Amino acid sequence: EHLAIGALLALHSALALLLDTVAEEDAFIYYRYAAHWVRGLGLVFNVGEWVEGYSSVLWMVLLVALASLDIDLPTGAPLLSTLCVAGTILATRFLARALGLAPRERILACVSVALFFPFLGWSRSGLDTACNALLVTGFASLYIDTQYPVAPSRADGLLRQSLGGVLLLLIAL
């Protein structure tokens, strides 16, 4: 199962890289806000105009962090999106396991996500969509595994519930 998931992650990444898409113009809104923040001009699109023009505070924070490290955002943000989609594929495996699916069924669930055409595009978008998918899938997996465990209950329930709370907070951002 691990080998199949690893091969699937590699296949998804290769297909996403080969997908000939134009740069997602909405991502450049994030890039401009992040660049202005890093330059000390504030979280603004146009200097002096305090308008929030982005949809995810969390994604903005992540892009500001990339920009602070002098990472080119049109390159770094799509790589971050690709990592988030890879994380979503892994989270899908854990969700399928929490639902009690057999190994073959877990792999098929991951194949469905990895080869879902919009996910291939989101992998390269530089937008918050992939990050949101990761957080929601991760939370669903954790919630089902904690509240409706297939296996006997675990002693780390409080830790898992706390992690679920953190994931909900991140989803809200």
LUMNU-367097 format. One record per atom (N, C-alpha, C): residue number from 1; residue in one letter; x, y, z. Coordinates in steps of 0.001 Angstrom, whole numbers, plus 524288, in hexadecimal, padded with zeros to 5 digits. Layout:
BEGIN
REC   i aa    xx    yy    zz
REC NUM  A     X     Y     Z
...
END
This chain:
BEGIN
REC   i aa    xx    yy    zz
REC   1  E 80338 7FB4E 80000
REC   1  E 80000 80000 80000
REC   1  E 80364 804F2 80000
REC   2  H 8078B 80500 8031D
REC   2  H 80AF7 8099D 80356
REC   2  H 80D94 80A94 7FE16
REC   3  L 80F48 8067A 7FB9A
REC   3  L 811C9 806F7 7F67C
REC   3  L 80DF4 8090E 7F272
REC   4  A 80926 80728 7F293
REC   4  A 80530 808F9 7EEE1
REC   4  A 803F9 80EC2 7EFB7
REC   5  I 8038A 81061 7F498
REC   5  I 80273 815E8 7F5BF
REC   5  I 8070D 81948 7F415
REC   6  G 80BCD 81776 7F50F
REC   6  G 8106D 81A62 7F35C
REC   6  G 81097 81AFD 7ED70
REC   7  A 80F6E 816C7 7EAA4
REC   7  A 80F51 81709 7E4EB
REC   7  A 80B04 81ABD 7E315
REC   8  L 806A3 81AA9 7E5C2
REC   8  L 8024F 81E1D 7E463
REC   8  L 803B8 823D9 7E544
REC   9  L 80671 824EC 7E97D
REC   9  L 80840 82A4D 7EA76
REC   9  L 80BF9 82C18 7E62F
REC  10  A 80F7A 828AC 7E497
REC  10  A 8131E 829F7 7E061
REC  10  A 81031 82AD7 7DB43
REC  11  L 80C6A 82781 7DA1E
REC  11  L 80959 82810 7D554
REC  11  L 80657 82D30 7D558
REC  12  H 803D0 82E65 7D9B8
REC  12  H 800E1 8334B 7DA13
REC  12  H 80481 83800 7D936
REC  13  S 808F2 837FD 7DBCF
REC  13  S 80C9C 83C59 7DB42
REC  13  S 80E7B 83CE4 7D5A3
REC  14  A 80FAF 83882 7D324
REC  14  A 81177 838AF 7CDAD
REC  14  A 80D25 83AC4 7CA20
REC  15  L 8085D 838E9 7CADC
REC  15  L 80404 83AC7 7C7A1
REC  15  L 80302 84094 7C88E
REC  16  A 80359 8424B 7CD6C
REC  16  A 80281 847D2 7CEA4
REC  16  A 806AD 84B31 7CC0E
REC  17  L 80B85 8494E 7CC06
REC  17  L 80FBA 84C44 7C995
REC  17  L 80F36 84C5E 7C3A7
REC  18  L 80D33 84822 7C174
REC  18  L 80C95 847D5 7BBC9
REC  18  L 807C2 84AC0 7B9D8
REC  19  L 8041A 84BAD 7BD4C
REC  19  L 7FF54 84E64 7BBDA
REC  19  L 800B2 853E3 7BA14
REC  20  D 7FF59 8550C 7B54C
REC  20  D 800AF 85A24 7B317
REC  20  D 7FC49 85DFB 7B44E
REC  21  T 7FCEE 860CD 7B890
REC  21  T 7F900 864A6 7BA16
REC  21  T 7FB8E 86A06 7BA60
REC  22  V 7F85C 86DE8 7B984
REC  22  V 7FA3F 8733D 7BA2E
REC  22  V 7FA4A 87470 7BFFD
REC  23  A 7FD65 87832 7C185
REC  23  A 7FDA9 879B0 7C708
REC  23  A 7F84E 87B99 7C8CE
REC  24  E 7F6C7 879EF 7CD58
REC  24  E 7F1BA 87B7B 7CF92
REC  24  E 7F20E 88135 7D133
REC  25  E 7EF12 88484 7CE89
REC  25  E 7EF9D 88A24 7CF80
REC  25  E 7EE03 88BB3 7D504
REC  26  D 7EA52 888F0 7D766
REC  26  D 7E8BC 88A46 7DCB9
REC  26  D 7ED2E 8897F 7E09A
REC  27  A 7F0C0 885EC 7DF6B
REC  27  A 7F52D 8850C 7E2E9
REC  27  A 7F88E 889F0 7E348
REC  28  F 7F8C0 88CF5 7DF1B
REC  28  F 7FC01 891A2 7DF21
REC  28  F 7F9E7 895D0 7E2D3
REC  29  I 7F4EC 8957B 7E431
REC  29  I 7F2CD 898F7 7E835
REC  29  I 7F589 897C8 7ED61
REC  30  Y 7F5D2 892BF 7EEB3
REC  30  Y 7F89A 8912A 7F374
REC  30  Y 7FE53 892E2 7F337
REC  31  Y 800BF 8920D 7EEC0
REC  31  Y 80654 8934E 7EE42
REC  31  Y 80749 8991A 7EF3F
REC  32  R 803D9 89C60 7ED34
REC  32  R 80497 8A1FA 7EDDE
REC  32  R 803DC 8A39A 7F396
REC  33  Y 7FFDC 8A187 7F613
REC  33  Y 7FF0A 8A2AB 7FBA1
REC  33  Y 803CB 8A0ED 7FECC
REC  34  A 8059C 89C2E 7FDCD
REC  34  A 80A1A 89A16 800B9
REC  34  A 80EF8 89D57 7FFCB
REC  35  A 80FE4 89ED7 7FAEB
REC  35  A 81483 8A1F9 7F9A8
REC  35  A 8144A 8A743 7FC68
REC  36  H 80FBD 8A9AE 7FC7F
REC  36  H 80F41 8AEB6 7FF30
REC  36  H 81026 8AE17 8050F
REC  37  W 80E27 8A9D7 80741
REC  37  W 80EE9 8A8F1 80CD8
REC  37  W 814B7 8A86A 80E24
REC  38  V 8176F 8A546 80B04
REC  38  V 81D04 8A450 80BFB
REC  38  V 8202A 8A956 80B50
REC  39  R 81E92 8ACB7 807C9
REC  39  R 82143 8B1BB 806F5
REC  39  R 81FE6 8B5C9 80B18
REC  40  G 81C6E 8B459 80EC1
REC  40  G 81AFD 8B7F8 812EF
REC  40  G 816CC 8BBD8 8116A
REC  41  L 81400 8BAC7 80D2D
REC  41  L 80FFA 8BE63 80B53
REC  41  L 80A90 8BD01 80D60
REC  42  G 80A3E 8B8DA 81060
REC  42  G 8053A 8B729 81283
REC  42  G 802BF 8B2F6 80F28
REC  43  L 7FE97 8B0CB 81140
REC  43  L 7FBC2 8ACAF 80E85
REC  43  L 7F7C5 8AF48 80AE6
REC  44  V 7F9D2 8B180 806A7
REC  44  V 7F69C 8B485 802FB
REC  44  V 7F7C6 8B2D1 7FD6B
REC  45  F 7F3E2 8B371 7FA08
REC  45  F 7F4B0 8B27E 7F478
REC  45  F 7F71C 8B754 7F203
REC  46  N 7F4B9 8BBD5 7F2FD
REC  46  N 7F6D8 8C0DE 7F15F
REC  46  N 7F859 8C3DD 7F64D
REC  47  V 7FCFC 8C5FC 7F663
REC  47  V 7FEE0 8C8C6 7FAFB
REC  47  V 7FB15 8CD2D 7FC50
REC  48  G 7F989 8CD43 8014E
REC  48  G 7F5FB 8D151 80329
REC  48  G 7F03A 8CFCB 802E3
REC  49  E 7EEF4 8CB89 80033
REC  49  E 7E985 8C9C0 7FFD7
REC  49  E 7E8F0 8C4C3 8030D
REC  50  W 7E67C 8C536 80783
REC  50  W 7E603 8C0D5 80B26
REC  50  W 7E122 8BDA7 809E5
REC  51  V 7E19F 8BA50 80603
REC  51  V 7DD58 8B6ED 80455
REC  51  V 7DF3E 8B14B 80475
REC  52  E 7DC2D 8ADEE 806FE
REC  52  E 7DD99 8A865 8071C
REC  52  E 7DBB7 8A5E0 80212
REC  53  G 7DF54 8A420 7FEE6
REC  53  G 7DE00 8A1EB 7F9D3
REC  53  G 7DF9E 89C44 7F942
REC  54  Y 7E050 8998D 7FD81
REC  54  Y 7E1C4 89407 7FD62
REC  54  Y 7DDE5 8910C 800D0
REC  55  S 7DD82 88C08 7FFE0
REC  55  S 7D96F 88900 8028B
REC  55  S 7DB66 885AE 8071D
REC  56  S 7E07B 884EA 80797
REC  56  S 7E27D 88181 80BAF
REC  56  S 7E702 88417 80E8E
REC  57  V 7E61C 88543 8137C
REC  57  V 7EA36 88792 816B7
REC  57  V 7EEBB 883B5 8174C
REC  58  L 7ED72 87EBC 81810
REC  58  L 7F189 87AC6 818B1
REC  58  L 7F50A 87A82 813E0
REC  59  W 7F2BE 87A59 80F3C
REC  59  W 7F5DD 87A0F 80A70
REC  59  W 7F933 87EF9 809E2
REC  60  M 7F705 88373 80B5A
REC  60  M 7FA04 88851 80B17
REC  60  M 7FEBC 88807 80EB5
REC  61  V 7FDF9 88602 81370
REC  61  V 8024D 88580 81723
REC  61  V 80685 881E5 814E2
REC  62  L 804DB 87D9D 81284
REC  62  L 808A9 879F6 81037
REC  62  L 80BB6 87C90 80BBC
REC  63  L 80905 87F95 80885
REC  63  L 80BBB 88238 80433
REC  63  L 80F45 88694 80626
REC  64  V 80DAA 8894B 80A46
REC  64  V 81119 88D3F 80CA0
REC  64  V 81608 88A9E 80EA4
REC  65  A 8156E 88606 810FA
REC  65  A 81A03 88320 812E1
REC  65  A 81D9F 881BA 80E58
REC  66  L 81B69 87FED 80A06
REC  66  L 81EA8 87EBC 8056E
REC  66  L 8216C 883A0 80375
REC  67  A 81E7F 887D9 802F5
REC  67  A 820CA 88CB8 80107
REC  67  A 82508 88EBA 804BA
REC  68  S 82440 88DFB 809C8
REC  68  S 8282B 88F9F 80DA9
REC  68  S 82D41 88C9D 80D0E
REC  69  L 82CDE 887E7 80AF4
REC  69  L 83180 884AE 80A00
REC  69  L 833CD 885A8 80496
REC  70  D 83203 889C2 80204
REC  70  D 833BB 88B2A 7FCB6
REC  70  D 832A5 886E1 7F8BB
REC  71  I 82E63 8840B 7F98A
REC  71  I 82CB9 8801E 7F5C2
REC  71  I 8290E 882C5 7F1E6
REC  72  D 82A25 88224 7ECED
REC  72  D 826F3 88463 7E8CD
REC  72  D 82173 88211 7E92F
REC  73  L 81D7A 88551 7EA2C
REC  73  L 8183C 88353 7EB1F
REC  73  L 815C9 8808E 7E66E
REC  74  P 8167D 88267 7E196
REC  74  P 81445 87F70 7DD35
REC  74  P 816A9 879FC 7DC9B
REC  75  T 81B0D 87900 7DF17
REC  75  T 81D60 873CA 7DF22
REC  75  T 81C17 870F5 7E438
REC  76  G 81CAC 87394 7E896
REC  76  G 81C00 8712D 7EDB2
REC  76  G 81660 86FD7 7EF0E
REC  77  A 812B1 87342 7EDBB
REC  77  A 80D38 8723C 7EF14
REC  77  A 80B18 86D68 7EC45
REC  78  P 80C1C 86CB5 7E72F
REC  78  P 80A57 867DC 7E4B7
REC  78  P 80CE7 862FF 7E710
REC  79  L 811CA 86365 7E8B5
REC  79  L 81441 85EEA 7EB56
REC  79  L 81195 85DC7 7F083
REC  80  L 8102F 861DE 7F35C
REC  80  L 80D58 86132 7F843
REC  80  L 807F6 85ECB 7F739
REC  81  S 80566 8608A 7F310
REC  81  S 80060 85E33 7F195
REC  81  S 80107 85867 7F05F
REC  82  T 80532 8570D 7ED9C
REC  82  T 8062D 85199 7EC44
REC  82  T 80709 84E58 7F12F
REC  83  L 809DF 85077 7F4EC
REC  83  L 80AA8 84DB7 7F9EC
REC  83  L 80580 84CF7 7FCD0
REC  84  C 80221 850E5 7FC8E
REC  84  C 7FD08 85073 7FF27
REC  84  C 7F9AA 84C44 7FC97
REC  85  V 7F9D2 84BE6 7F76A
REC  85  V 7F6D3 847CB 7F4CA
REC  85  V 7F915 84270 7F624
REC  86  A 7FE42 84207 7F660
REC  86  A 800A8 83D14 7F7FA
REC  86  A 7FEDE 83BB0 7FD81
REC  87  G 7FEA5 83F8C 800EB
REC  87  G 7FCB0 83EAB 80634
REC  87  G 7F6FD 83D07 80632
REC  88  T 7F3E9 83F2A 802A4
REC  88  T 7EE63 83DB3 80236
REC  88  T 7EDD9 83806 80085
REC  89  I 7F13D 83655 7FD00
REC  89  I 7F11F 830DB 7FB51
REC  89  I 7F25C 82D4E 7FFF8
REC  90  L 7F642 82EC2 80309
REC  90  L 7F78D 82BB2 807B6
REC  90  L 7F322 82BE1 80BBE
REC  91  A 7F0D8 83073 80C65
REC  91  A 7EC7E 830F7 8101A
REC  91  A 7E7D0 82DBA 80E4E
REC  92  T 7E72D 82D37 80939
REC  92  T 7E2FE 829EB 8071A
REC  92  T 7E3D8 82442 808A5
REC  93  R 7E8BC 82295 8089C
REC  93  R 7E9FC 81D3E 80A48
REC  93  R 7E86E 81C79 80FFC
REC  94  F 7E9BB 8203C 81352
REC  94  F 7E861 81FCC 818DC
REC  94  F 7E276 8200E 819AE
REC  95  L 7DFCD 8234B 81697
REC  95  L 7DA1E 8239C 816E9
REC  95  L 7D7AA 81E65 81555
REC  96  A 7D99C 81C26 8111B
REC  96  A 7D795 81715 80F4D
REC  96  A 7D888 812DB 8136C
REC  97  R 7DD0B 8131F 815F8
REC  97  R 7DE31 80F5D 81A25
REC  97  R 7DA86 8102E 81EC8
REC  98  A 7D99C 81527 82028
REC  98  A 7D60F 81656 82484
REC  98  A 7D087 81472 8235B
REC  99  L 7CF1E 81453 81E62
REC  99  L 7C9F2 8126D 81CD0
REC  99  L 7C9B1 80C7E 81C9E
REC 100  G 7CE2B 809F2 81D6E
REC 100  G 7CE50 8044B 81D8C
REC 100  G 7CEEF 801BB 8183D
REC 101  L 7D0AC 804AB 8145E
REC 101  L 7D15E 8026E 80F2F
REC 101  L 7D627 7FEDD 80F08
REC 102  A 7D5E6 7FAF5 80BB2
REC 102  A 7DA39 7F750 80AFA
REC 102  A 7DEA8 7FA0C 8080A
REC 103  P 7E36E 7F7ED 8084B
REC 103  P 7E7DE 7FA76 805A9
REC 103  P 7E6E3 7FBB5 7FFE4
REC 104  R 7E4A0 7F812 7FD07
REC 104  R 7E3A4 7F919 7F773
REC 104  R 7DFD2 7FDA3 7F6C3
REC 105  E 7DBE8 7FDE1 7FA07
REC 105  E 7D815 80220 7F9C4
REC 105  E 7DA8B 80758 7FB4C
REC 106  R 7DE25 80739 7FF05
REC 106  R 7E0EB 80C07 80089
REC 106  R 7E426 80E15 7FBFD
REC 107  I 7E6B2 80A81 7F945
REC 107  I 7E9D4 80C15 7F4BA
REC 107  I 7E651 80E5E 7F083
REC 108  L 7E1DC 80BEE 7EF96
REC 108  L 7DE3C 80DF4 7EBA3
REC 108  L 7DC2A 81365 7ED19
REC 109  A 7DB3A 81446 7F21E
REC 109  A 7D98F 81978 7F3D6
REC 109  A 7DDD2 81D7D 7F2B1
REC 110  C 7E2AC 81C0D 7F3AC
REC 110  C 7E714 81F97 7F29F
REC 110  C 7E7C3 82081 7ECC8
REC 111  V 7E6FE 81C70 7E9A8
REC 111  V 7E74D 81CFF 7E3F4
REC 111  V 7E328 820E2 7E21D
REC 112  S 7DE7C 82082 7E450
REC 112  S 7DA44 82414 7E2D3
REC 112  S 7DBAE 829C1 7E3DE
REC 113  V 7DE38 82AAE 7E837
REC 113  V 7DFD2 83009 7E983
REC 113  V 7E470 831B8 7E61A
REC 114  A 7E856 82E5E 7E5AA
REC 114  A 7ED23 82FC8 7E2DE
REC 114  A 7EC33 830D6 7DD19
REC 115  L 7E888 82E12 7DAB8
REC 115  L 7E79A 82EB7 7D521
REC 115  L 7E2D6 83214 7D3F5
REC 116  F 7E096 83455 7D7FF
REC 116  F 7DC2F 837EB 7D751
REC 116  F 7DE49 83CD4 7D4A3
REC 117  F 7DC3A 83DFF 7D005
REC 117  F 7DE8D 84221 7CCCE
REC 117  F 7DF01 84763 7CFA5
REC 118  P 7DAF4 84937 7D277
REC 118  P 7DBAD 84E2F 7D53B
REC 118  P 7E040 84E21 7D90F
REC 119  F 7E141 849A8 7DB95
REC 119  F 7E5B8 84968 7DF27
REC 119  F 7EAD6 84A0B 7DC3D
REC 120  L 7EB15 84802 7D789
REC 120  L 7EFD6 848BD 7D46E
REC 120  L 7F0B6 84E90 7D36F
REC 121  G 7EC92 85159 7D23A
REC 121  G 7ED01 856FF 7D169
REC 121  G 7EE35 859ED 7D668
REC 122  W 7EBAB 8585B 7DAB1
REC 122  W 7EC98 85AFD 7DFB3
REC 122  W 7F231 85A2A 7E181
REC 123  S 7F494 855E6 7DFE2
REC 123  S 7FA04 854E6 7E153
REC 123  S 7FDA0 85922 7DF4F
REC 124  R 7FC31 85B90 7DB12
REC 124  R 7FF8D 85F7C 7D8A4
REC 124  R 7FD82 86506 7D949
REC 125  S 7F91B 865AE 7DBEE
REC 125  S 7F672 86ABA 7DBED
REC 125  S 7F910 86EE7 7DF40
REC 126  G 7FB92 86D62 7E37F
REC 126  G 7FDA8 87146 7E71D
REC 126  G 7F96A 873A9 7EA80
REC 127  L 7F4BD 87171 7EA41
REC 127  L 7F058 87369 7ED51
REC 127  L 7EF82 87017 7F239
REC 128  D 7EC06 871E9 7F58D
REC 128  D 7EAFC 86F6F 7FA8F
REC 128  D 7E7A0 86A85 7FA35
REC 129  T 7E5A1 8693D 7F5AC
REC 129  T 7E208 864D2 7F50F
REC 129  T 7E46E 85FB4 7F6F2
REC 130  A 7E935 85EA4 7F56D
REC 130  A 7EBC6 859C6 7F6F4
REC 130  A 7ECAC 8598E 7FCD8
REC 131  C 7EE0A 85DE5 7FF21
REC 131  C 7EEDB 85E27 804D0
REC 131  C 7E9BB 85D1D 807A9
REC 132  N 7E579 85F62 805C1
REC 132  N 7E05E 85E86 80826
REC 132  N 7DEC4 858CF 807B4
REC 133  A 7DFB2 8566C 80330
REC 133  A 7DE60 850E2 80273
REC 133  A 7E167 84D7F 80655
REC 134  L 7E657 84EB3 80714
REC 134  L 7E98E 84BCB 80ACE
REC 134  L 7E758 84C48 81053
REC 135  L 7E61E 850FC 811F4
REC 135  L 7E42D 851DA 81742
REC 135  L 7DEF3 84F2C 8182D
REC 136  V 7DB60 84F8F 8146E
REC 136  V 7D636 84D2E 81510
REC 136  V 7D6A0 8473C 81511
REC 137  T 7D9BE 8450C 8118B
REC 137  T 7DA5D 83F5C 8115C
REC 137  T 7DD0D 83D65 81649
REC 138  G 7E107 84039 8180D
REC 138  G 7E3B2 83EC5 81CE0
REC 138  G 7E00D 83EF2 8218D
REC 139  F 7DCD7 84303 821DD
REC 139  F 7D92B 8436B 82634
REC 139  F 7D526 83F05 82601
REC 140  A 7D300 83DF7 8215E
REC 140  A 7CF1A 839CE 820D7
REC 140  A 7D160 83494 82290
REC 141  S 7D62F 8338A 820F2
REC 141  S 7D8CB 82EB0 8226E
REC 141  S 7D968 82E51 82857
REC 142  L 7DB58 83275 82AA6
REC 142  L 7DC33 83291 8304A
REC 142  L 7D710 8321B 83349
REC 143  Y 7D31C 834EA 83180
REC 143  Y 7CE06 834D1 83420
REC 143  Y 7CBA7 82F5C 83412
REC 144  I 7CB77 82D00 82F82
REC 144  I 7C91A 827CA 82F15
REC 144  I 7CC36 823D0 8323B
REC 145  D 7D161 82419 831EA
REC 145  D 7D4A0 82061 834CB
REC 145  D 7D417 82113 83AB0
REC 146  T 7D334 825DF 83C7A
REC 146  T 7D2B5 826E6 84212
REC 146  T 7CD32 825AA 8440F
REC 147  Q 7C945 82759 8412F
REC 147  Q 7C3E3 826C5 84307
REC 147  Q 7C17E 82173 841CD
REC 148  Y 7C323 81F15 83D7D
REC 148  Y 7C0DB 81A11 83BD1
REC 148  Y 7C53D 8163B 83A70
REC 149  P 7C88D 814FC 83E28
REC 149  P 7CD21 811CA 83CE2
REC 149  P 7CBA8 80C3E 83B35
REC 150  V 7CE58 80A5D 8372E
REC 150  V 7CDB7 804FA 8356A
REC 150  V 7D08A 80168 8393D
REC 151  A 7D51A 80320 83AF4
REC 151  A 7D83D 80031 83EC1
REC 151  A 7D68C 801C6 84446
REC 152  P 7D83D 7FEE7 84844
REC 152  P 7D701 80061 84DAD
REC 152  P 7D8D3 805F9 84ED3
REC 153  S 7D656 80875 8529D
REC 153  S 7D790 80DE8 853D7
REC 153  S 7DD48 80E94 85553
REC 154  R 7DF21 8133E 8545D
REC 154  R 7E4A3 8147B 8555E
REC 154  R 7E529 817DB 85A36
REC 155  A 7E99B 8177D 85CAC
REC 155  A 7EA94 81A94 86162
REC 155  A 7EBBD 82046 86016
REC 156  D 7ECFF 82176 85B33
REC 156  D 7EE81 826C8 859BF
REC 156  D 7E9DC 829F4 857BB
REC 157  G 7E51C 828C5 85999
REC 157  G 7E062 82B6A 857BF
REC 157  G 7E086 83145 85886
REC 158  L 7E26C 8331E 85D08
REC 158  L 7E2A0 838BB 85E0B
REC 158  L 7E653 83B6F 85A3D
REC 159  L 7EAC1 83910 85940
REC 159  L 7EE78 83B46 8557F
REC 159  L 7EC07 83B8E 85011
REC 160  R 7E958 8376E 84E7B
REC 160  R 7E6E6 83741 84954
REC 160  R 7E28C 83B4E 848F1
REC 161  Q 7DF83 83BFF 84D14
REC 161  Q 7DB65 83FEC 84D01
REC 161  Q 7DDB3 8456B 84CD4
REC 162  S 7E1FF 84639 84F90
REC 162  S 7E4A0 84B4D 84F68
REC 162  S 7E6B1 84C70 849EC
REC 163  L 7E904 84884 8477D
REC 163  L 7EAE0 84921 84220
REC 163  L 7E64E 84A57 83E80
REC 164  G 7E1E7 847DA 83F59
REC 164  G 7DD36 84901 83C46
REC 164  G 7DB93 84EAC 83CE9
REC 165  G 7DBE0 850B3 841B2
REC 165  G 7DAA0 8562B 8429D
REC 165  G 7DE4D 859D3 83FC0
REC 166  V 7E348 85883 83FBB
REC 166  V 7E728 85BA9 83CE5
REC 166  V 7E5F5 85B92 8370E
REC 167  L 7E4A5 856FA 834F8
REC 167  L 7E357 85699 82F6D
REC 167  L 7DE8A 859D2 82E1D
REC 168  L 7DA94 859BE 83187
REC 168  L 7D5EF 85D03 8309A
REC 168  L 7D756 862C9 83091
REC 169  L 7DAC0 86466 8341E
REC 169  L 7DC75 869CF 83437
REC 169  L 7DF38 86B3F 82F1E
REC 170  L 7E2A6 867D5 82D4F
REC 170  L 7E57A 868D7 8286D
REC 170  L 7E1B6 86900 823C7
REC 171  I 7DDBC 865AA 823CA
REC 171  I 7D9D9 865C4 81F9D
REC 171  I 7D705 86B06 81F9E
REC 172  A 7D5D4 86D0E 82447
REC 172  A 7D326 8721E 824A9
REC 172  A 7D68F 87689 82299
REC 173  L 7DBA2 875F7 82311
REC 173  L 7DF1A 87A05 82117
REC 173  L 7DF92 879AA 81B36
END
